[in-house]
Amino acid sequence: MQEPTLLILTALAKEPLHGYGVIRTVQELSQGEVVLRPGTLYGALDRLAEQGLATVDREEAVDGRLRRYYKLTDSGAAALATLIGRLRRNADSAEARLRSRPTVGVRRLGVA
């Protein structure tokens, strides 16, 4: 799973969001490192819906425009939880390897 997709699922984990809300939340979660364009976002949301990981929660008209809210499905929450576990294990392995690296001439990279 690509980082933007992980962040979209994470954004939807708390509550249903409309497209701009997802874009803004992903940017906040990534501390500005991932900025989604609308075309990228809606393509990803369509793909997530096809996979059963996200779905449309509701639609409302705002200033004459239709605003669609998306939510994480139970399958999406399970997939996100599985991915979190895998990422955590991989990060722990990477951290352990960094700790065992000889430190002569090497900065510790903030690893405790």
Buried (B, 14 or more C-beta within 10 A) or exposed (E): BEEBBBBBBBBBBEEBBBBEBBBBBBBEBBEEEBEBEEEEBBEBBEEBBEEEBBBEBEEEEEEEEEBBBBBBBEEBBEBBEEBEEEEEEEEEEEEEEEEEEEEEEEEEEEEE
